[in-house]
């Protein structure tokens, strides 16, 4: 992550998927006693998917329907904000939902293929 501290976006500038998570998903997670939900994703070769959702504190379980809602909103967010996240070399990342702070942070990394050439003449 960058050393530079960025100001959080307010609801006026936040993507609709993030607003939905803050207004709909976070209150439901709070009711279950959940402090954080970390959504892991990756994609390449023109495909991408949510790989899992880790809940904290450990031991708390959430309904599959709620997991599906979080996964769907994450994919919608990625398609809207990180266009091409699953194309070619693709990318990886997490969407960290901090229920206690009512924040959502996307930690995103692009896969990059690099080629270094050298030349030898004999």
N, C-alpha and C positions, 0 to 999 in steps of 0.2 A: 504494500500500500504506500501511497505517496506520503512524504514527510509533511507536506502542506495540509493543514487542517481545513476542511471544506465545511462551509455552512450547510446545515441540513435544508433540504427543499421544504417549502411549506405546501399546504394542500393546493394552493393556487397553481403551483408549478409541478407538482408531483404527477406521475403517470396514473391513470385511472386504476390500474391494477394495484398500485401501492396504496392508493386511497381506500380501495375496497378491503385490502388486508388490514389497514389501520382501523377502519370503521366496523368491519364484520368479523375478521379472523382473530385479531388480537384480543378483543373482548371475550371471545369464546375460549381462547387459550388461557386467558387470565382466570376465568371461572374454573378451569380444570387444575389450577395451581402451577401452570407451566410458566417458566421464566424466559426460556429461549427456545426457538425452533430454527434449526440450521438446515436449509435445503441445498443439497449438493446436486450439481448438474454437469454434464459434459456432452460434447458433440463433435463429430467430424464426418467427412465423407457424405455430406448433405443430410445427415440425421443428427438429432440431439434429443436428450431426454433427462428428466429428473432421475437421479440415481438413488436418492434416499432422503429421508427427513429424520434428523436427530433431535430428540426432545430433551430438554433439561429442566429440572433435575431428572436424573436417570430414574427409571422405574415407572414413570407415568406413561400411560398408553392413551392414544387418541383414536377415535373411530376412523375407519377406512374412508368414510365419506368426507370427513374433515381433511384427511391426508390428500384425498383426490382434489378437493377444492384448492388447497395450498399448492399442489403440483400444477393444476390447471392455470391458476393465477400467475405462478412463476413462469410457466411456458409462454403465456400471453405477454407478460412483462418483457421477457427476453426477445420475443418476436417483434415487439414494438420498439424497444430501446436498444437492443443489441442485434440489429438486423444481420442475418447471416451467421449467427453464433454457432450453428452446426454445419456450416458449409466448408468444403475443402479441408484445410488442416483443422479448422474448428476452434473450439475454446472450452474452457472449464471455469468453474466458479462455485460460489455459494451465495445464497440469499440468507442473511442472518436477521432473524426477527427477534428483537429484544423486547419482550413483553413488558418488562419492568420499566424500561425507558420509553416505550412506545415508539421505537425506531426500527427501521429496516435498512440494512446496508448490503449493497451488492458488491461482492469482491469477485472481480471478473478478470480472467486472463486469456489472452488470445494465443493459440498455438502458432508458432512461426517456424517455417522451414527456411533455413539459411544455407547458402552454398558459398564456400570459400575456394577460390581457384588459386593455383600457383602454376608457374611455368618453369620448365627446365629445358634448357637447350644443350645439346651434346655435340 
